[in-house]
Amino acid sequence: MSSSIVILMGDVCGRNSLCFVEGNMVSETLRRNRPANGESEKRFHKHSHGVSSNGISARDENLNANGVAASFSFDESSGEEDMRTLNSKSVDGAKSSEIVVSRKTGQREMTFQDMYSNQDLFDDDDEDDSDWEPVPKHVEIVKWFCTNCTMINLHYVVHCNICGEHKESGILRHGFHASPILQHADLTDIEPEVKGRHKDISSQSLSSNNCTAIGFDERMLLHSEVEVKSNPHPERPDRLRAIAASLATAGIFPGRCHPISAREITQQELKMAHSMEHIQDVELTSHIFSSYFTPDTYANQHSALAARLAAGLCVDLASAIISGRAKNGFALVRPPGHHAGVRRSMGFCLHNNAAVSALAAQLVGAKKVLIVDWDVHHGNGTQEIFEQNNSVLYISLHRHEGGNFYPGTGAAYEIGTNGAEGYCVNIPWSHGGVGDNDYIFAFQNLVLPIAAAFAPDFTIISAGFDAARGDPLGCCDVTPTGYAQMTDMLYALSGGKLLVILEGGYNLRSISSSATAVIKVLLGERTCELDNIVPSRAGLQAVFEVLKIQMNFWPCLASNLAKLQSQWGLSRVEVKKKEIRKRLGRGAPIWWKWGRKKFLYYYLNRHLRRRRRTK
């Protein structure tokens, strides 16, 4: 199946136009808006802060046979309740004026706009009106976008209405260490010098087999959205800048972690996970000023290079860890990858970094690979690549909402196919707001028991931090402590051979603090463990549902299910039935009493009362 690319092309006049490219056919169309999240990732800003305009008409023109130009006209009208407007045209028909006549006096009155636009209607003897000023046609609304969460704020607002970040935040200089409410942080300015860093990194090598390696290259910052939209794209270069600034301020990187040399992945390596058609589609974007695979998956002329570098760094980190040249590693990379499938780029993702890393690890000696994906969105691309592979176990914890949360896949019954049943484990949350307790509870009762039974030689975390507290897309409540504890729980697997790969995460404060907490665990720092884990009803229900399905493939889960049923007393279904019985016993809603079912209400109520008397 051929994938489509939407191309934004610029003409000599500086106007932009979009066209879809599919095979050898080119169809031109003008696109002005990006759809809402659900991504796709249903669209990104679930909270809408757009500014609308009235009376817009568009006209398409052909430019040299390969461009589209748009011209817009704006119509404005106004009126008053006690006034009537008479239109009079000038003799040549080129101008029109509006004269307003008062109903009370019958005399002609004119607006400031009339007086300003029709200077020839006044005699030289008119009174001096030099101090009069016309009412401006348009009042420009000045606004700013929050550096931390990208949301729109009016110019007079100092702190973001959504996340509370200061208008002049220092988060790109110091990461999450910068004060969110003050303009200048009380920190020494240790802004990481990103420019030229890839040259310095490439000259260094891993000096110890007991080190934590980090993969980073400044050229991945060149991947950005070219077309100006109503909001900045959430997957933006500042994500890496904020994490790098946090690590530099804390003295972790550069410092305690070792850089790994950056290289571009080869086509042969990419073909292990992707079709040749997909690889060529991504490479095509390097010759185009701006293009789109989906309405929210953009590319510019540097994106293909950034994607090759990201995948290459992940592959080399995996090889270094398997060979023992590094203890573990963190891939500080973008664009993300877990939505990229065999033939398609989507959800901000171009190449699947986790998938190519797992396959590369198997080439250098890892027979069984575990991928744990805690990004708030299901990694549909990773699941597609490995759904028939029983040497790779894929476990994903994500918002699902019955298929209504982007990308719509990842139900509990999606378990793998063709002999790989049970090697795909989906833990779907039914709504947002789930936090540390739900994730740790799922780890204790599902992730770790299955992973221990699988006994992987190498573990990869698809570490999206968009389930973190404050993320504008995920709207969940996981804290840096929660992410650190999940990392610590996976650390013992595979003899500590662990690679963490950055996926999503769109609140800079959340993503930088969470990534730093995870890297500290990789460095051997002990984390403060969460006690008294009590899941929410949604978390408990999801774990019960997955246990009942996966125990058919992982017998070790049967004892967990029995223990939980004993510990929590009743299953979620039984709890629901009990709540319904109690509600009927103490009375029904008013629409039951007086609606079409009132006779049923009276019968049930009388019957239940009679039963209570007999007890």
C-alpha positions as CSV (number, residue, x, y, z in Angstrom):
1,M,0.0,0.0,0.0
2,S,1.5,3.3,-1.0
3,S,1.8,6.0,1.7
4,S,0.8,9.5,0.9
5,I,3.0,12.6,1.5
6,V,1.5,16.1,1.7
7,I,4.1,18.6,0.3
8,L,4.3,22.2,1.2
9,M,6.0,24.0,-1.7
10,G,7.0,27.7,-1.9
11,D,6.8,29.8,-5.1
12,V,9.0,32.8,-5.9
13,C,6.5,35.2,-4.3
14,G,6.9,33.5,-0.9
15,R,3.4,32.0,-0.9
16,N,3.0,28.5,0.4
17,S,0.9,25.7,-1.0
18,L,0.2,22.1,-0.2
19,C,-0.1,19.1,-2.4
20,F,-0.5,15.3,-1.9
21,V,1.9,13.0,-3.6
22,E,0.9,9.4,-4.1
23,G,2.7,7.3,-6.7
24,N,3.0,9.3,-9.9
25,M,-0.2,11.2,-9.3
26,V,-0.2,14.8,-7.9
27,S,-3.3,16.4,-6.7
28,E,-3.2,20.0,-5.3
29,T,-5.3,21.2,-2.5
30,L,-5.1,24.1,0.0
31,R,-5.1,23.1,3.7
32,R,-5.3,25.7,6.4
33,N,-6.0,23.8,9.6
34,R,-4.7,20.7,11.4
35,P,-7.4,18.4,12.8
36,A,-7.8,17.7,16.5
37,N,-5.9,15.1,18.5
38,G,-6.8,11.5,18.7
39,E,-4.6,11.7,17.2
40,S,-3.8,11.9,15.0
41,E,-1.8,12.0,18.9
42,K,-6.7,12.2,18.2
43,R,-5.1,15.5,17.4
44,F,-2.6,17.1,19.6
45,H,-4.2,19.9,21.5
46,K,-7.3,18.4,23.1
47,H,-7.9,21.8,24.5
48,S,-8.7,24.2,21.7
49,H,-7.4,27.7,21.8
50,G,-7.9,28.7,18.1
51,V,-8.8,32.2,16.8
52,S,-11.6,32.2,14.2
53,S,-12.1,34.8,11.4
54,N,-15.4,35.6,9.6
55,G,-16.2,35.9,6.0
56,I,-13.1,34.3,4.5
57,S,-13.2,33.3,0.9
58,A,-10.4,31.5,-0.9
59,R,-9.4,31.4,-4.5
60,D,-7.0,28.8,-6.0
61,E,-4.6,29.7,-8.8
62,N,-2.2,27.7,-10.8
63,L,1.4,28.5,-10.3
64,N,3.7,27.1,-13.1
65,A,1.8,23.8,-12.9
66,N,3.1,22.8,-9.5
67,G,1.9,25.2,-6.9
68,V,-1.3,26.6,-5.4
69,A,-1.8,30.2,-4.3
70,A,-4.6,31.4,-2.0
71,S,-6.1,34.9,-1.8
72,F,-8.4,35.9,1.0
73,S,-11.0,38.6,1.3
74,F,-12.6,39.7,4.6
75,D,-16.1,41.1,4.9
76,E,-17.1,43.1,7.9
77,S,-20.5,44.5,8.7
78,S,-21.9,46.5,11.6
79,G,-25.2,48.1,12.4
80,E,-27.2,49.9,15.1
81,E,-30.7,49.4,16.3
82,D,-32.0,52.9,15.8
83,M,-30.0,53.8,12.6
84,R,-30.5,53.1,9.0
85,T,-27.8,53.0,6.4
86,L,-28.0,54.5,3.0
87,N,-25.4,53.4,0.4
88,S,-24.4,55.9,-2.2
89,K,-22.0,55.1,-5.0
90,S,-19.6,57.6,-6.5
91,V,-20.0,58.5,-10.1
92,D,-17.3,56.2,-11.5
93,G,-18.6,53.3,-9.3
94,A,-15.2,52.7,-7.8
95,K,-16.0,54.0,-4.4
96,S,-19.0,53.7,-2.1
97,S,-19.8,55.6,1.1
98,E,-22.2,54.9,3.9
99,I,-24.4,57.7,5.3
100,V,-26.1,57.1,8.6
101,V,-29.4,59.0,9.1
102,S,-30.9,59.3,12.6
103,R,-34.6,58.3,12.9
104,K,-35.2,60.9,15.6
105,T,-33.9,64.0,13.9
106,G,-33.9,63.1,10.3
107,Q,-30.5,64.8,10.0
108,R,-27.5,63.1,8.5
109,E,-24.9,61.8,10.9
110,M,-21.7,60.2,10.0
111,T,-19.4,57.7,11.6
112,F,-15.7,58.3,12.1
113,Q,-15.1,55.8,9.4
114,D,-17.3,57.8,7.0
115,M,-15.4,61.0,7.8
116,Y,-12.1,59.3,7.4
117,S,-12.9,57.5,4.1
118,N,-14.9,60.3,2.4
119,Q,-12.7,63.4,2.8
120,D,-14.3,65.0,-0.3
121,L,-17.7,65.3,1.4
122,F,-16.5,68.1,3.7
123,D,-16.3,71.8,2.8
124,D,-13.3,73.8,3.7
125,D,-15.4,75.8,6.2
126,D,-16.1,72.7,8.3
127,E,-15.0,72.9,11.9
128,D,-11.4,71.8,12.7
129,D,-11.4,68.1,13.3
130,S,-7.6,67.7,13.5
131,D,-7.9,66.1,16.9
132,W,-10.3,63.5,15.6
133,E,-9.0,60.0,15.0
134,P,-10.7,57.3,13.0
135,V,-11.7,54.1,14.8
136,P,-9.2,51.4,13.7
137,K,-10.6,48.7,11.4
138,H,-8.8,45.9,13.2
139,V,-7.6,45.6,16.7
140,E,-4.6,43.4,16.8
141,I,-4.6,40.9,19.7
142,V,-1.1,40.3,20.9
143,K,-0.5,36.9,22.3
144,W,2.4,34.6,23.3
145,F,2.9,30.9,23.3
146,C,4.1,29.2,26.5
147,T,7.6,27.8,26.1
148,N,6.7,24.9,28.4
149,C,3.4,23.7,27.0
150,T,2.9,25.7,23.8
151,M,-0.6,27.1,24.8
152,I,-1.7,30.5,23.8
153,N,-1.8,33.4,26.3
154,L,-2.8,37.1,26.0
155,H,0.1,39.6,26.1
156,Y,-0.8,41.0,29.6
157,V,-0.7,37.5,31.2
158,V,2.6,36.8,32.9
159,H,2.1,33.2,33.8
160,C,0.6,30.6,31.4
161,N,-3.0,30.0,32.1
162,I,-2.6,26.3,31.5
163,C,0.7,25.3,33.2
164,G,1.7,28.4,35.2
165,E,5.1,28.8,33.5
166,H,6.5,32.3,33.5
167,K,6.4,34.2,30.2
168,E,10.2,34.6,30.2
169,S,10.9,31.1,31.6
170,G,14.5,29.9,31.8
171,I,13.6,26.3,31.2
172,L,15.6,26.1,27.9
173,R,18.7,27.3,29.8
174,H,18.3,25.2,33.0
175,G,15.6,22.7,32.3
176,F,13.3,21.8,35.1
177,H,15.7,23.4,37.6
178,A,14.6,26.8,36.4
179,S,11.9,28.5,38.5
180,P,8.5,28.2,36.8
181,I,7.2,31.4,38.4
182,L,10.2,33.7,38.2
183,Q,11.7,35.4,35.1
184,H,15.3,34.7,36.1
185,A,16.3,31.5,37.9
186,D,18.8,31.7,40.7
187,L,21.2,29.5,38.9
188,T,24.5,29.9,37.3
189,D,23.9,30.2,33.6
190,I,25.2,26.8,32.4
191,E,23.3,26.8,29.1
192,P,24.4,23.7,27.2
193,E,26.3,24.7,24.1
194,V,24.4,22.6,21.6
195,K,26.0,24.2,18.6
196,G,28.8,22.1,17.3
197,R,28.4,19.5,20.0
198,H,28.0,16.5,17.6
199,K,31.6,17.2,16.5
200,D,32.9,17.0,20.0
201,I,30.8,13.9,20.8
202,S,32.0,12.0,17.7
203,S,35.6,12.4,18.8
204,Q,34.9,10.7,22.1
205,S,34.4,7.0,22.8
206,L,33.1,4.8,25.6
207,S,35.9,4.5,28.1
208,S,34.4,2.0,30.5
209,N,32.2,-1.1,30.4
210,N,30.5,0.1,33.6
211,C,29.2,3.4,32.3
212,T,25.8,4.8,31.2
213,A,26.0,5.9,27.6
214,I,23.9,8.7,26.1
215,G,23.1,9.1,22.4
216,F,22.6,12.7,21.3
217,D,23.3,14.8,18.2
218,E,22.4,18.4,17.6
219,R,21.4,17.8,14.0
220,M,18.2,16.2,15.3
221,L,17.2,19.7,16.3
222,L,16.9,20.7,12.7
223,H,13.7,18.5,12.4
224,S,10.9,21.1,12.8
225,E,7.6,22.2,11.3
226,V,8.1,24.8,8.7
227,E,4.5,25.9,8.1
228,V,3.2,28.4,10.7
229,K,0.1,27.1,12.4
230,S,-2.2,28.5,15.1
231,N,-0.1,26.8,17.7
232,P,3.5,25.5,17.7
233,H,3.7,21.8,17.0
234,P,4.0,19.9,20.3
235,E,6.8,17.6,18.9
236,R,9.4,20.4,18.7
237,P,13.2,20.8,19.1
238,D,12.8,22.4,22.5
239,R,12.0,18.9,23.9
240,L,15.6,17.9,23.5
241,R,16.9,21.3,24.6
242,A,15.0,21.2,27.9
243,I,16.3,17.7,28.7
244,A,19.9,18.5,27.7
245,A,19.7,21.7,29.8
246,S,18.4,19.7,32.9
247,L,21.2,17.2,32.5
248,A,23.9,19.9,32.1
249,T,22.6,21.8,35.1
250,A,22.7,18.7,37.3
251,G,26.2,17.8,36.0
252,I,25.0,14.5,34.6
253,F,25.6,15.0,30.8
254,P,28.2,16.0,30.0
255,G,29.8,14.7,33.1
256,R,28.8,11.4,34.6
257,C,27.4,9.9,31.4
258,H,29.5,9.0,28.3
259,P,28.5,10.1,24.8
260,I,28.3,7.7,22.0
261,S,29.4,8.6,18.4
262,A,26.5,9.5,16.1
263,R,26.1,7.8,12.7
264,E,23.3,7.5,10.2
265,I,21.5,4.2,10.0
266,T,21.9,2.3,6.7
267,Q,19.1,1.2,4.4
268,Q,20.0,-2.4,5.1
269,E,19.4,-1.9,8.8
270,L,16.1,-0.1,8.3
271,K,14.9,-2.9,6.1
272,M,14.8,-5.2,9.1
273,A,11.8,-3.3,10.3
274,H,10.4,-1.2,7.4
275,S,9.5,-1.8,3.8
276,M,11.7,-0.3,1.1
277,E,8.8,1.9,0.0
278,H,8.6,3.4,3.5
279,I,12.3,4.1,3.6
280,Q,12.1,5.8,0.2
281,D,9.1,7.9,1.2
282,V,11.1,9.3,4.2
283,E,14.2,9.9,2.0
284,L,12.1,11.8,-0.5
285,T,11.4,14.5,2.1
286,S,15.0,15.6,2.0
287,H,14.4,17.2,-1.4
288,I,11.2,19.0,-0.3
289,F,11.0,22.3,1.7
290,S,8.1,21.0,3.8
291,S,5.9,17.9,3.6
292,Y,3.3,15.9,5.6
293,F,2.8,12.2,5.9
294,T,-0.3,12.8,7.9
295,P,-1.9,16.1,8.9
296,D,0.2,16.2,12.0
297,T,3.3,14.2,11.0
298,Y,5.5,16.8,9.3
299,A,8.9,16.7,7.7
300,N,11.3,19.3,6.3
301,Q,14.4,18.9,4.3
302,H,16.4,17.9,7.4
303,S,13.9,15.4,8.8
304,A,15.2,12.3,7.0
305,L,18.7,13.0,8.3
306,A,17.4,13.5,11.8
307,A,15.4,10.2,11.6
308,R,18.5,8.3,10.3
309,L,20.7,9.7,13.1
310,A,18.1,8.9,15.8
311,A,17.8,5.3,14.6
312,G,21.5,4.9,14.1
313,L,22.2,6.1,17.7
314,C,19.7,3.7,19.1
315,V,21.2,0.8,17.1
316,D,24.7,1.6,18.3
317,L,23.6,2.0,21.9
318,A,22.0,-1.4,21.8
319,S,25.1,-3.0,20.3
320,A,27.3,-1.3,22.9
321,I,25.2,-2.6,25.8
322,I,24.9,-6.2,24.4
323,S,28.7,-6.3,23.8
324,G,29.4,-5.0,27.3
325,R,31.0,-1.7,26.2
326,A,28.3,0.1,28.2
327,K,26.3,-0.9,31.2
328,N,23.1,0.7,30.0
329,G,22.0,3.7,27.9
330,F,19.6,6.5,27.2
331,A,18.8,7.6,23.6
332,L,18.0,11.3,23.7
333,V,16.6,11.3,20.2
334,R,13.9,12.7,18.0
335,P,11.8,12.3,15.9
336,P,10.1,9.6,18.0
337,G,9.3,6.2,16.5
338,H,6.8,3.8,18.1
339,H,3.9,4.8,15.8
340,A,6.0,4.1,12.6
341,G,4.9,0.8,11.2
342,V,6.2,-1.4,8.4
343,R,4.9,0.8,5.6
344,R,3.7,4.0,7.2
345,S,4.9,7.1,9.1
346,M,2.4,8.6,11.5
347,G,1.9,10.1,15.0
348,F,5.0,12.4,14.7
349,C,7.1,9.2,14.0
350,L,9.3,8.5,10.9
351,H,11.4,5.4,11.7
352,N,10.7,3.0,14.5
353,N,13.8,3.4,16.8
354,A,12.8,0.7,19.3
355,A,12.1,-1.9,16.6
356,V,15.4,-1.4,14.7
357,S,17.2,-1.5,18.1
358,A,15.6,-4.8,19.1
359,L,16.4,-6.4,15.8
360,A,20.0,-5.1,15.9
361,A,20.4,-6.5,19.4
362,Q,19.4,-9.9,18.2
363,L,22.0,-9.7,15.4
364,V,24.7,-9.3,18.0
365,G,23.6,-12.0,20.4
366,A,20.4,-11.2,22.3
367,K,18.0,-14.1,21.6
368,K,15.0,-12.6,23.4
369,V,14.2,-8.9,23.7
370,L,11.6,-7.3,25.9
371,I,10.1,-3.9,24.9
372,V,8.1,-2.0,27.6
373,D,6.2,1.0,26.1
374,W,4.9,3.4,28.8
375,D,4.1,6.2,26.3
376,V,0.5,7.4,26.9
377,H,-0.3,6.4,23.3
378,H,-0.2,2.8,22.1
379,G,2.8,1.9,20.0
380,N,0.8,0.5,17.1
381,G,3.9,0.6,14.8
382,T,6.0,-1.5,17.2
383,Q,3.1,-4.0,17.7
384,E,2.7,-4.3,13.9
385,I,6.3,-5.1,13.4
386,F,6.5,-7.8,16.1
387,E,3.0,-9.2,16.3
388,Q,4.1,-12.4,14.6
389,N,7.5,-12.6,16.4
390,N,7.7,-14.7,19.6
391,S,11.3,-13.7,20.2
392,V,10.3,-10.2,21.1
393,L,7.8,-9.5,23.9
394,Y,6.0,-6.2,23.6
395,I,4.2,-4.8,26.6
396,S,2.4,-1.5,26.4
397,L,0.6,0.6,29.0
398,H,-1.5,3.4,27.5
399,R,-4.8,5.3,27.3
400,H,-7.3,3.5,25.1
401,E,-10.8,4.6,26.1
402,G,-12.4,1.8,24.1
403,G,-10.5,2.8,21.0
404,N,-11.4,6.5,21.2
405,F,-7.9,7.6,22.1
406,Y,-5.2,7.9,19.5
407,P,-4.2,5.8,17.7
408,G,-7.3,3.6,18.6
409,T,-5.3,0.3,18.8
410,G,-4.1,-1.5,21.8
411,A,-7.1,-3.3,23.2
412,A,-6.5,-6.0,25.8
413,Y,-7.5,-8.7,23.3
414,E,-4.8,-7.8,20.9
415,I,-2.3,-10.5,21.9
416,G,-0.3,-11.3,18.7
417,T,-0.9,-13.7,15.8
418,N,0.5,-16.7,14.0
419,G,2.2,-18.5,16.8
420,A,3.1,-15.4,18.7
421,E,-0.1,-15.2,20.8
422,G,0.7,-13.9,24.3
423,Y,3.8,-12.0,23.1
424,C,1.8,-8.8,22.8
425,V,0.5,-7.6,26.1
426,N,-1.7,-4.4,26.1
427,I,-2.7,-2.8,29.3
428,P,-5.4,-0.2,28.3
429,W,-6.6,2.6,30.6
430,S,-10.3,3.5,30.2
431,H,-9.7,7.2,30.8
432,G,-7.1,9.8,31.6
433,G,-5.9,10.8,35.0
434,V,-4.2,7.5,35.9
435,G,-1.1,8.0,37.9
436,D,1.8,6.4,39.8
437,N,-0.3,3.9,41.7
438,D,-2.0,2.5,38.6
439,Y,1.3,2.0,36.7
440,I,3.1,0.5,39.7
441,F,0.2,-1.8,40.4
442,A,0.2,-3.0,36.7
443,F,4.0,-3.5,36.9
444,Q,3.7,-5.6,40.1
445,N,0.9,-7.8,38.8
446,L,1.4,-8.0,35.1
447,V,4.6,-6.6,33.6
448,L,7.1,-8.1,36.0
449,P,5.6,-11.6,36.3
450,I,5.3,-11.9,32.5
451,A,8.8,-10.4,31.9
452,A,10.3,-12.8,34.5
453,A,8.7,-15.8,32.8
454,F,9.9,-14.6,29.4
455,A,13.5,-14.1,30.8
456,P,14.8,-11.5,28.2
457,D,18.4,-11.1,27.3
458,F,17.9,-7.4,26.6
459,T,15.3,-4.8,27.7
460,I,14.2,-1.7,25.8
461,I,11.9,1.0,27.3
462,S,9.9,3.1,24.8
463,A,10.0,6.0,27.2
464,G,7.3,8.5,26.3
465,F,6.8,11.0,29.0
466,D,3.4,12.2,27.9
467,A,1.6,10.3,30.7
468,A,3.4,12.7,33.0
469,R,1.6,15.2,35.2
470,G,0.9,18.4,33.2
471,D,1.3,17.0,29.7
472,P,-1.2,18.7,27.4
473,L,-1.8,15.6,25.3
474,G,-1.7,12.7,27.8
475,C,-3.7,14.3,30.7
476,C,-2.5,11.7,33.1
477,D,-0.7,12.0,36.4
478,V,2.6,10.0,36.5
479,T,5.4,11.7,38.4
480,P,9.2,11.6,38.0
481,T,9.2,9.3,41.1
482,G,6.8,7.0,39.4
483,Y,9.0,6.8,36.2
484,A,12.1,6.2,38.3
485,Q,10.5,3.4,40.2
486,M,9.3,1.7,37.0
487,T,12.8,1.9,35.6
488,D,14.2,0.5,38.8
489,M,11.8,-2.4,38.7
490,L,12.9,-3.3,35.1
491,Y,16.6,-2.8,35.9
492,A,17.0,-6.3,37.4
493,L,15.9,-7.9,34.2
494,S,18.4,-8.9,31.5
495,G,21.3,-8.5,34.0
496,G,20.9,-4.8,33.9
497,K,21.2,-4.6,30.1
498,L,18.7,-1.8,29.6
499,L,18.2,0.8,26.9
500,V,15.8,3.7,27.4
501,I,14.6,5.4,24.1
502,L,12.8,8.8,24.2
503,E,9.4,8.8,22.6
504,G,6.7,11.4,23.3
505,G,6.3,14.0,26.1
506,Y,5.2,17.6,25.4
507,N,5.4,19.5,28.6
508,L,9.1,20.6,28.9
509,R,9.1,20.7,32.7
510,S,7.6,17.2,33.0
511,I,9.7,15.6,30.3
512,S,13.0,17.0,31.5
513,S,12.4,16.1,35.2
514,S,11.1,12.6,34.3
515,A,14.0,11.9,31.9
516,T,16.5,13.1,34.5
517,A,14.9,10.9,37.2
518,V,15.2,7.8,34.9
519,I,18.9,8.6,34.0
520,K,19.7,8.8,37.7
521,V,18.4,5.3,38.1
522,L,20.6,4.1,35.2
523,L,23.6,5.7,37.0
524,G,22.8,3.6,40.1
525,E,21.1,6.1,42.3
526,R,18.4,4.6,44.5
527,T,15.0,6.1,44.1
528,C,12.4,6.8,46.8
529,E,9.9,3.9,46.5
530,L,6.2,4.5,46.6
531,D,4.4,2.7,49.4
532,N,0.7,1.7,49.9
533,I,0.0,1.2,46.3
534,V,-3.8,1.4,45.9
535,P,-5.0,1.5,42.2
536,S,-7.9,3.5,40.9
537,R,-11.0,1.7,39.8
538,A,-10.0,2.1,36.2
539,G,-6.5,0.7,37.0
540,L,-7.9,-2.2,38.9
541,Q,-10.4,-3.0,36.1
542,A,-7.8,-2.9,33.4
543,V,-5.4,-5.2,35.3
544,F,-8.2,-7.7,36.0
545,E,-9.2,-7.7,32.3
546,V,-5.7,-8.3,31.1
547,L,-5.0,-11.0,33.7
548,K,-8.0,-13.0,32.6
549,I,-6.8,-12.8,28.9
550,Q,-3.1,-13.3,29.4
551,M,-3.2,-16.1,32.0
552,N,-4.1,-18.4,29.0
553,F,-0.6,-17.8,27.7
554,W,1.3,-17.1,30.9
555,P,0.2,-19.6,33.6
556,C,2.1,-17.7,36.3
557,L,-0.7,-15.1,36.2
558,A,-3.3,-17.5,37.5
559,S,-2.1,-17.2,41.1
560,N,-1.9,-13.4,40.8
561,L,-5.6,-13.3,39.6
562,A,-6.7,-15.5,42.5
563,K,-4.7,-13.4,45.0
564,L,-6.1,-10.1,43.8
565,Q,-9.7,-11.4,43.8
566,S,-9.2,-12.5,47.3
567,Q,-7.5,-9.2,48.3
568,W,-10.0,-6.9,46.7
569,G,-13.0,-9.1,47.5
570,L,-15.0,-8.8,44.4
571,S,-14.3,-8.4,40.7
572,R,-15.2,-5.1,39.0
573,V,-18.3,-6.7,37.5
574,E,-19.6,-7.9,40.8
575,V,-18.9,-4.5,42.4
576,K,-21.0,-2.9,39.7
577,K,-23.9,-5.3,40.3
578,K,-23.8,-4.6,44.0
579,E,-23.8,-0.9,43.5
580,I,-26.9,-1.2,41.2
581,R,-28.7,-3.3,43.8
582,K,-28.0,-0.8,46.6
583,R,-29.1,2.1,44.4
584,L,-32.4,0.4,43.6
585,G,-32.9,-0.4,47.3
586,R,-32.7,3.3,48.4
587,G,-34.7,4.7,45.5
588,A,-34.5,5.5,41.8
589,P,-34.0,8.7,39.8
590,I,-37.0,11.0,39.3
591,W,-37.3,10.0,35.6
592,W,-37.9,6.4,36.8
593,K,-40.7,7.5,39.2
594,W,-42.6,9.7,36.8
595,G,-41.5,8.5,33.4
596,R,-42.8,5.7,31.2
597,K,-41.3,3.1,33.6
598,K,-43.0,4.3,36.8
599,F,-45.0,1.1,37.1
600,L,-41.8,-0.9,37.0
601,Y,-40.3,1.3,39.6
602,Y,-43.2,0.9,42.0
603,Y,-43.2,-2.9,41.5
604,L,-39.4,-3.2,42.1
605,N,-39.5,-0.9,45.1
606,R,-42.4,-2.7,46.8
607,H,-40.8,-6.1,46.0
608,L,-37.5,-5.1,47.5
609,R,-39.1,-3.8,50.6
610,R,-41.0,-7.0,51.0
611,R,-37.8,-9.0,50.8
612,R,-36.1,-6.8,53.4
613,R,-38.9,-7.4,55.8
614,T,-38.7,-11.1,55.5
615,K,-35.0,-11.1,56.2
